[in-house]
Amino acid sequence: MRLATILLAVLLTPGAAWAELCKRPDGEPVRIDVETKIAKTAYRHDLGKQGIERLQNKTNGSATPGTTVGLTVAAYGYRLSMGAKAWRRSDGAWCQWISNLRVEVSIPEQTVYVAREYPAGSCEYGAVIEHENEHVRLNESILRNFGAQLGRPLRAAVDRMNPIVASENSSEIPRPLKTTLERLMRDLEADRARANAAIDTEQNYRATSTRCRNW
């Protein structure tokens, strides 16, 4: 799931020294703020094995290997806001300079399902919860690492774009910037899929299955 909410504030900044040139004033570097938000994980015990399997097929979530007795469903999302300074040149063209970015990357929701065939407190319930919590930890740690490194590629993208010269003063976030962030989010999803697949193995399933009797 992707959050499409984009907030934008464009500040029109007049200045005689900038009237003819689209040149960033000295001492005003682009500010980039990245925040990571992770929602509290929800735990559900109301679906049976078949219901969880249908949900896995629908969502492509991370499941306990073998018969689908547990499933973790998570979504990554983002919000992007941008501040820009803009002024009109004497030839009528507009100069725009991206001055700040604020990006929020998040797990807005994450749910762990355990098959209702296994009562809470049973050996099987505990084994499934333990495995699914590994997926939870992976999802969250991957997002935190992503957020910590996101500023660098975004700054590079802004540096390639600044300044923007246009025939009119648009309030839209530039398409190349959105494209960069969307590509990075796809890479994040791919990293998460690889990491989760590494623990959803036949070997892990066998190790889990030997712990309890009533599968």
SVG drawing of the C-alpha trace seen along z (x, -y; Angstrom):
<svg xmlns="http://www.w3.org/2000/svg" viewBox="-12 -45 39 80">
<polyline fill="none" stroke="black" stroke-width="0.4" points="0.0,0.0 1.3,-3.4 0.2,-6.7 -0.4,-9.2 -0.8,-12.3 1.6,-15.0 1.7,-18.3 3.3,-21.4 4.1,-24.9 5.6,-27.3 7.1,-30.5 7.3,-33.3 10.5,-35.2 11.2,-38.5 14.7,-39.8 16.4,-42.2 19.7,-40.3 18.0,-37.2 15.9,-39.0 18.0,-38.0 19.8,-34.8 18.4,-31.6 21.1,-31.3 20.9,-30.0 21.9,-32.5 25.0,-31.7 24.4,-30.2 21.0,-28.6 21.6,-24.8 18.7,-22.6 17.3,-21.2 16.1,-17.6 14.3,-16.0 13.4,-12.3 11.2,-10.9 10.4,-7.2 7.1,-6.1 6.1,-2.6 2.6,-1.7 2.0,0.7 1.6,4.3 -1.8,5.8 -2.3,9.5 -5.3,11.5 -6.4,15.0 -9.8,15.1 -9.0,16.7 -8.5,20.4 -5.7,22.0 -7.8,21.7 -8.7,18.1 -5.0,17.2 -4.0,19.0 -6.5,17.0 -5.3,13.8 -1.7,14.7 -2.6,15.3 -4.3,11.9 -1.7,9.9 1.6,11.8 2.4,11.5 5.2,13.2 4.0,16.6 5.1,19.4 6.6,22.0 4.6,25.1 0.9,25.1 -0.2,21.5 -0.7,21.3 0.6,17.8 1.0,14.6 2.4,11.1 0.9,8.4 2.7,5.1 2.6,2.0 5.3,-0.6 4.1,-4.2 5.4,-7.7 4.5,-11.3 6.4,-14.1 6.3,-17.8 8.4,-20.4 9.2,-24.1 10.4,-26.2 11.5,-29.7 10.3,-31.2 10.7,-34.5 9.9,-35.9 12.7,-37.1 12.4,-40.1 12.0,-37.9 8.8,-36.4 10.2,-33.0 10.0,-31.7 13.0,-30.6 12.2,-28.0 14.6,-26.7 13.7,-23.7 14.7,-24.9 13.5,-22.1 12.1,-18.6 10.3,-16.7 9.8,-13.0 7.9,-10.6 8.4,-6.9 6.3,-4.5 4.7,-1.2 1.2,-2.6 -0.2,0.8 1.2,4.3 -0.9,7.3 0.2,10.7 -2.3,13.6 -2.2,16.9 -4.5,19.7 -7.4,20.1 -6.9,23.9 -4.0,23.2 -5.2,21.9 -3.4,19.0 -0.8,20.4 -0.3,23.6 3.1,24.7 2.0,24.3 0.6,20.8 3.9,19.7 6.0,21.2 4.0,19.3 4.1,16.0 7.9,16.4 8.3,16.9 6.0,14.1 7.7,11.7 10.9,12.3 9.1,10.9 7.9,7.9 11.5,7.2 12.8,7.5 10.1,5.2 10.8,2.6 14.7,2.7 14.7,2.5 12.6,-0.6 14.7,-2.3 17.9,-1.6 16.2,-2.9 15.1,-6.1 18.6,-6.7 20.0,-6.6 17.3,-8.3 18.6,-11.8 21.6,-11.2 19.8,-10.1 17.1,-12.7 19.7,-15.5 21.4,-14.2 18.0,-14.3 17.4,-17.9 20.9,-19.0 20.3,-17.7 17.1,-19.6 17.9,-23.0 17.2,-25.5 14.0,-24.9 13.2,-27.4 9.6,-27.3 7.1,-29.4 4.8,-29.5 5.1,-29.1 3.8,-25.6 2.8,-24.3 3.4,-20.7 6.2,-18.7 8.5,-18.0 8.0,-14.7 11.7,-13.6 11.6,-14.0 8.5,-11.9 10.0,-9.3 13.2,-9.1 11.3,-8.5 8.9,-6.0 11.9,-4.0 13.6,-4.0 10.4,-2.7 10.3,0.1 13.8,1.0 12.8,1.0 10.0,3.4 12.4,5.7 14.8,5.6 12.0,6.6 10.9,9.4 14.4,10.9 15.0,10.6 11.6,12.3 12.1,15.0 15.4,15.9 13.6,17.0 10.6,18.6 12.6,21.7 11.9,25.4 14.7,25.8 13.1,23.2 9.8,25.0 11.2,28.3 12.9,26.8 9.6,25.1 7.5,28.3 9.7,30.4 9.0,28.1 5.3,29.1 3.1,32.1 -0.3,30.9 0.1,29.3"/>
</svg>
